Amino acid sequence: MKRVGWIALAVALGAVAVFFWWRSGVEIAQPAHAGERVSVAPAIAASVDAAAAATPMKRESSQPEKQESPPPGSTDYAARFRDAPDLLEFARSLLAAGRAGDHAAQFYIFRALEYCADEQQLYFRLRGINKSLDEALKFAATIGWPFDPEVVRRSWNRCHTIFEAGANELGERRDWLRMSADGGYPLAQVFAARYLLRDLPRDRTNAVNDTDANREQRRSLIAKAIRSRDPEVIWQVANTPLGVLDADGEVDMEYMAWSVAACQRGFDCSPQSDAVRWACMWDRACQPFESLTDVLRRARGEEFTEIEARARWINEKIDAGDWEVLGF
């Protein structure tokens, strides 16, 4: 699969930030029509065939590692972020903790700013011009699912204060991300790896000029993050192109296996989740009652059995702490 194609379709499993970083101002692509085969992006270190081999190339750890607890306060912040009716007020409420060195608070200040930037680009901005709520609602009504007017309204309610105020009082979101990642917060480490990819120079054809050093730095950040075993970390890893696989051809089954692994670990892949919302931007055969697993099973047919089995294998290795065989 060509690089341009798999980068664009990475959005299909929720890689919101990656999508907007790589878009470079291009408007949202036309979604797939019902009945078309949906293909998504490779993002993980090894192909399905290579990783499923009976004898791994790398030494597997014989001793499982100790299960690590989530960072203090992180679960509370995550729930508050999901439920916050106004993300500017939510971020303001974390400022004191973030400035005092709470790395989870630092990440969720970044996350609030990042989320609203993505939502604005998706629903409330067209060809560089900001749209009003009424304009966005009318557009959503003409497009239909998953451009649900209620989803658009909720996005506006959560983010319009950031759109309007600019949230200058909160500072630069990348500064908050850097502090959180440097402090070892797992989700921040994954997002920091994405920024390393985003910041790479491009040539005249828009191809990325990656380096071994940059790939290794990204791998190192993700290797630290994945040890948290947090389902959301696994999801974000699945949606972070690592640049460590240089094989030709289509290898997106591995990418989807990591996404399904996150669902199996408890990441929200329910019909009303953001994961499904983004997948259905590209698969217009989606139905409001489908979970992400349903979407992938329908899209990939018999291949999904192999994807699901691969996801279970990934989770077995994560639970056992066999990081080397996973490429980390």
N, C-alpha and C positions, 0 to 999 in steps of 0.2 A: 504494500500500500504506500502511495506517495506521501511524503512528509506533509504537504499542504492538506491533503485529505484527512489524515489521521489527526492532525492538530485541530482542524475545525470540528471533527466529530467527537473530539474528547469531551466536548460539552455534554454529550449524550448521557454521560454518567455523573454529571454534576461538577465537573472541573470548571467552576464559574470563573475563578480568578485567572486560571491559565488561558481560558478562552478570550477574555477581554485583553489580557496582556498581548496575545498573539494577533488579535484582530487588527491592531494598528489603524483604527478608525473605520474599518470596513463594516458596512451594515450587516445585520443578521442574515445569515444564508437562508435560502429557501429550505423548509423542512422536507423530509422525505414523504412521499405519498404512501397511502395505505397499500400494503402488499409488497413494498420494496424491501429488500434485505437491508437490515440495519447493521452497520459496521462501526466499531469503536476503536479507540486508540490503544496501541501498545504502550505500557508505561513501566514495566517491571523488568528485572535483570535477565531473566532466562525465558526461552520459549517453552511451550507446553511439552513438546517432545523431549527436549533436553532435560527439563526438570523432572519429568516423569520416569526417567531412566531408572532401572533397578539399582545401579551402583552410581552414586553421585560423584562428581568430579572432585568436590571438596570434602574435607573431613567433617563428619557430623559430630556434634558434641554428644558425649555419652551421659553427661550429667545435666539434668534440667536446671535452669537458673531459677533463683527465687522470684516469685511473683512480686512485682513492684506495685505499690499503692499509688493511686492518682495523687498528684500534687495537692497540698492542702488548699481548700477553697475552690478547686477547679470545677467540681461537680455543681456546686451552688452557682457559680458564675455561668456555667454552660446553660443551666436551666433558666436562669434569669435572662440570659441573652435570647434564648428561644422564645420566652414569654413576654419580653419587654414590649410594651405598646409604643414607646418612644425611645429610640436608640440613642439620641443625643442625651436625654436625661439618664439613661442607663450608663453611658460612658462617663458622664459627669460624676455619677455616684461611685465610680471606681478610681477617680483621679487621685485621691489621697492615698489609697492603697498602692496604686501603681507607682506614684512618686516615692513611696516608702520602700519600694523594692519587691512588691508582691508580683511575681512573674506571671501568675495566672491572670491577675487584674490587668497587667500590661498587655497580655495577648488579647483579652476581650475588649479593651479599648481599641486596639488595632482592628479586631474583627468587626466591631460595630461600624467603624469608618470604611473598612473594605467592603462589607456587605452592602452598605448604602451606595457606595460608588458603583458596584456591580448592578444593583437594582435600578439606579438612575440610568445607566447605560442601556439596560435592557428595555425598560418600560417608558422612561420619561425623557429620552433624548433621541432625536432623529436628525441625521446629517448635520450634527454639531449644534442643533437648536433644541433648547429645552422645551418639553411639552408640559402643559397643565394636566391636572388630574382628569378633567373632563375629556381632554384630547386623548389621553392614554386609555381611558375607559372606553371611548368610542372605538379606538383601534382594537382593543382587546375583544370587544363585542363582535367585530367583523371577522376576526381571526378564529375565535373559538378556542376550545381546549387545546393546549394548556394555558393560553392567554385568558385566564378566567378573570372577569372584572373584579370579583371579590378578592382574588389574590393581588391584583393590581392595587386595589383600594387599601388592602392591608399593608402592602409595601409602602404606599404613600404615607399612611398613618405612622408607620414606624420610622420613616426616613425623611419626611418633608422638612422637619426642623433642621436636619443636617444639610439638606439641599439649600435651604433658604439662608441659614446662618453661616454656612460654610465651615462651622465647627473649628474655627481658628484657635479658639481657646484650648482645644484638646491637643494641639501640636501636630507634628507630622506622624502619620501612621507608621511609616517605616522605622522611625526612631523607637516607637513602642515595640514593634516586632523585633528589632535588633536586641533591645534590652531583654525581652522575654526569651528569645532564642539563646542569647549568651548566658542567661540564667538557667538554661536547661529545661525549659518548658516544652514538652514533646510536640504539641500542635504547632507551636511557634517555629520549632526546628524544621518541620515539614514545609511550612509556608516560606521560611527563609531559603530553603532549597529551591523553591519555585522562583523566588526573586533572583537567585543566582542564574537560573536559566533565562529569565526574562531580560536580564541586563547584558547578556552576551551580544557582541556586535554581529551585524548581518552583512552579507555581501550584496552585490547589485541584484542578485536574483532573490533576495530576501531569505536566503539560506543562512542558518545560524553557524557561526564560526566557534564551535565548541572546542574544548581542550581537555586533555587527560586530567589536568590539575583541577579544572572546574567540575568535571564528572566525579572525581574522587571526593571533592569537598561536598558535593550534593549527596553522594552515597554515605559519607561520614555523618552528615546531619540526620539523614533518614535512619541510619543504623542506630543512632542514639534514640531517636524518637520511637522507633518500633518496639523497643524494649519495654515500653509502658504497657503494651498489649491493649491499649485503649481502642475500642471499635472505631471511633472517629479518626484516630491516627491511621489505622489500617485503611479506611476509606480515602483519606487524603493522600496516603502513599500510592494507592491505586490510581489516583488522578494527578500524579506528579510524574511527568516524563523524566526519567532518570538519565537518559542518554548513555546507558551502559550496555545496551543491546544493539549491535551493529549488523544484525542479520538482514538479508533481503527477504521480501515477501511479507505475507500477512501473518502477524503474530498477536492479533488483538485478543485471542482467547485467554492469554495469560493476564492481560489487563482486566478482562471481565472476571476472571477467577478471583483476583484480589478484591474486586468490588463485591462479589458475592460473599467472599470470606468476611468482609466487614459486616454485611447483612447478617450472616450466620452468627457473628459475635455480638449482635444487638444494636448495630447502627440502624437508624430509622430509615427503612426502605419501604414503608407502608404506602398505600395509594395516595395519600395526601402529603407525602414528604417532598422536600426539595429535590431529593435524588430522582424521584419519578418526574417531578415537574421539568427538570432539565433534560432527562432522557426523552420526554415526550415533545420537547421542542423539535426533535429531529425525526420522531416516529409518529406520524399523524394517525396511525392505526391504534394508538393508545386509547384505552378506555378509563374513565375515572375510577373504576373499581380495581384496577390492576396495580399490584405491587411491583417493585423493580424486578423481582424474580420472575413474575408473570410476564413482564415486558421482554426480558431477555430470553425466557423460554420460548415465547412466541416468535421472537426475532431470529433465534438461532436454531430452532428445531431440535433435531437429534443431537447436535453438537452440545446442547446445554447439559446433557447428562455428564459429558466429559468435563465441562466447565465446573459444574457443581462438585464433582468428585475431586477436581483439582483444588477447589476452594477448601474442601474439608482437609485435604493434605496440607495446604498452607497453614490452616489453623492448628493442625496437629504439631507442625514444626514450631509455630509461634508459642504454643503452650509448653512445648518441651524446651524451648530456648535454643533450638538448632538454627542459629542465625547464619552460620556459614553456608549451609545448604540452601538457604533462601537468598544468598547473595549479599548478606549484610554481616 
